[in-house]
Amino acid sequence: MLSEDLEQRVLKTFSDCEVAAIDMTGGGNHFELRLSTPDLKPLSRVERHQKVMAVFSDELKSGELHALSIKYIG
């Protein structure tokens, strides 16, 4: 996957979102996702994580996306 692919998927899912995807290894399957969206603010940390991971559930199950670290920036 490309960083832009991840960013576009997040932007389609969450309104008013700021997002940056960083390919941690250069291989297109280990990413750090930095995001900020008011949609996730009222949720607990676990609920936020679950919502974001659900966006990529198919890719995570297939192995296309091996690792996804999520950082909330506000």
CORHUDA-V674239 format. One record per pair of residues at least 6 apart in sequence whose ideal C-beta (glycine too) atoms are under 7 Angstrom apart, sorted by sequence separation. I is the first residue (numbers start at 1). J is the second residue. If there is no record, write none. Layout:
i:I j:J
i:I j:J
This chain:
i:11 j:17
i:24 j:30
i:59 j:65
i:10 j:17
i:24 j:31
i:53 j:60
i:11 j:19
i:23 j:31
i:24 j:32
i:40 j:48
i:43 j:51
i:10 j:19
i:22 j:31
i:56 j:65
i:21 j:31
i:22 j:32
i:40 j:51
i:7 j:19
i:21 j:33
i:56 j:68
i:7 j:20
i:7 j:21
i:19 j:33
i:20 j:34
i:6 j:21
i:19 j:34
i:53 j:68
i:19 j:35
i:18 j:35
i:3 j:21
i:17 j:35
i:18 j:36
i:52 j:70
i:3 j:22
i:33 j:52
i:3 j:23
i:17 j:37
i:16 j:37
i:49 j:70
i:16 j:38
i:14 j:37
i:15 j:39
i:48 j:72
i:6 j:31
i:10 j:35
i:14 j:39
i:2 j:28
i:14 j:40
i:1 j:28
i:6 j:33
i:1 j:29
i:29 j:64
i:33 j:68
i:29 j:65
i:30 j:66
i:33 j:69
i:36 j:72
i:29 j:66
i:30 j:67
i:31 j:68
i:32 j:69
i:33 j:70
i:34 j:71
i:35 j:72
i:36 j:73
i:35 j:73
i:36 j:74
i:32 j:71
i:34 j:73
i:13 j:55
i:10 j:55
i:9 j:55
i:9 j:56
i:1 j:59
i:1 j:64
i:1 j:65
